[in-house]
């Protein structure tokens, strides 16, 4: 008996083969876990998923019952093969036919075709060529060695050949042998015998000693061929084997719920991204990496939640609101391309609307003190000046009237929201008359613009945006809610903090899919602790919408002038934002594949996404803080200044005075960034604890 | 540029540690991203077992030993 041979990777295998090229005429490979790797383990999960899809297609049958039926049919076919004197192999073609017939009581070629397509699609999504496999096969062929693949597999020859072709290995194999076609397996040695016979016809005088078989199974790929005189080589890739075991363990843990399904889901995404050479190369750029690994999971989970909402509510149109709905519209368009069989897709419309234009329209019937105070939510508020800017009211039109009410400086911050001067100003009929005339013009233009976009012609629509307070949804309702043709409007936002006007009676017609303050789930709060990064990641490169103008009988948006100082800063950052978004879209490709393979719902994977966001917001690395601080963030709702995301420097000494430190950081846009330079997470952990205690005390 | 960037996979130990302030600070009623102490122990114990015990490698070395003994004329 020859000494068993093992190699640790393809490079070692090539080195071993190189010294024996004078003897070796044919190299045979196992397929699964040797040439191809699956991103999902255990492989049975793909069969389970096909059963889920078939059960959904048939209706009235549970996925478990469908899967059990498949198992039963497979078992019968294997038993029949044994009784015919073959190995316990079965073929997918009769399996699919008998499976469908068992479930619905009669043959149905269309459903059988569906099963074949589903199995093929899912296997194709799950499989990739192993790193190094392609190069080794090319090298062998260049050396004039015949290369074949031998697989113990229930799929047909053509099916498996197509999968190999999808992975880029199709043209590199001289021949493919599949156990299902012969009814013989490698484990018994009978398939190897048959392969030797057939290969002997292709290579005259071929002897077993001139054949090498490589695989990861000690019985099928080593012991059985060695007993025939074939040189069996055990491919012993320890990391790969541990990865498969880890994923199998994750799949078992996923059944427990909580954070586990999401962790298992992103293990699949992570493996796929690692295998994607283009994605890996692009991730050398920090912003692409951050988009793919931080914003990508969050935004993709939001999109999945959005797709589930569409399925439940079936709106006629989706209105993606400028500017932060920009990326979501692109992601939605890509998801539609990836799901060509789906029938109900509401038409997406990208609308140029901003809080500012709807706020101006909402004062067509006057500005109340309750409306006015929304301008004061910004810590940098400038009193009456912020009120005028928030509602798009020209400062010069109101300056004299304000002075009459005692406003010496319009930019003086108003900490008392019931300031007598403000109340008197708003009670002045001359002020309200002027406000109403501006509001009416604005409301009319807004009405015409939305009419142009088909808003009022729809029965049910949804607004999609990054969210926070749902201000646009509120002001649209304030402006047009009394119209008989005002549609049933839903607001589906990334985050809904409900701080400015609560949920303004919208109930379940407004929802933050990742964060919704009404759920009172403190684990969701990471996006609230660094809103700017999510706005930056989703925004378009254009300026904010300031109003509308008439052009050739059409209403067109008027955007902020690119020459404005804050726009200059934004424009300089646009290339970085494009990298963010390219990373998010890269992630979406793999996210979609993992979703097809697992069928997880957004709510199942969200707990893990919240963990990823907590890590990124509260425990950033030094590099993350350094790079993200380069971004310029503008505040365009009542303010024209840019927000400095940069970091306040703190030292260990500051940690000894926690209350002073907390006061110092509390109003910073990204307070946790101050701890990144310590290089360990305990200071940030303690600060997070203090922060949560403070939040609890305040609520 | 920092070579080591944090990717998509967070260790369960880290998830558990990050969830502690929520348990201590606001006594959250939902499990959030906490893996749960008992599940964490189960997961890590089984992961360690997978790392230590590799059936395939053991089988390989058994085969290797049997082949050696056979060559020495000591095995079947």
Interface residues (C-beta under 8 A of the other chain):
Chain A: X1 X2 X3 X4 X6 X216 X218 X222 X223 X234 X236 X238 X241 X242 X245 X246 X249 X253 X256 X258 X259 X260 X263 X266 X267 X269 X270 X273 X286 X289 X293 X297 X521 X522 X523 X524 X607 X608 X610 X611 X612 X614 X615 X616 X618 X619 X621 X622 X623 X681 X685 X688 X689 X690 X691 X692 X693 X695 X696
Chain B: X1 X2 X5 X6 X7 X8 X9 X10 X12 X14 X15 X17 X18 X19 X20 X21 X22 X24 X25 X26 X28 X30 X31 X32 X33 X34 X35 X36 X39 X42 X43 X46 X47 X50 X51 X54 X56 X57 X59 X60 X63 X64 X66 X67 X68 X70 X71
